[in-house]
Amino acid sequence: MITCYLRYEIDPYKIDQFEEYAKMWIPLVNKFEGTHHGYWLPYEGANNIAIALFSFQSLKAYEEYRMKIAQDGDCQKAFKFKEETRCIKSIERSFMKPLLE
């Protein structure tokens, strides 16, 4: 399993738009055989950082997901929403593997 860790720098004045964007992606990741673990929005401390985590069975499965979302109409709506609202300033993406007992 591979988990994608996304760290967003968001516009703190557009948190409602970011939340709407985030809610679009949870079912979309799951639609393409991923497991979305949710979003974490600012609460205390930095008001411009949000995080998301989702997993796929392998890096290959994640790469296939990336190809599929480029063609999916619902994903394109989410991408367009992000561009129109400009609620996200930057995204950092890292991949991690779990260490479990």
Secondary structure as UniProt FT lines:
FT   STRAND          2..10
FT   HELIX           12..14
FT   HELIX           15..31
FT   TURN            32..33
FT   STRAND          35..40
FT   STRAND          49..56
FT   HELIX           59..69
FT   TURN            70..71
FT   HELIX           73..85
FT   STRAND          88..96
//
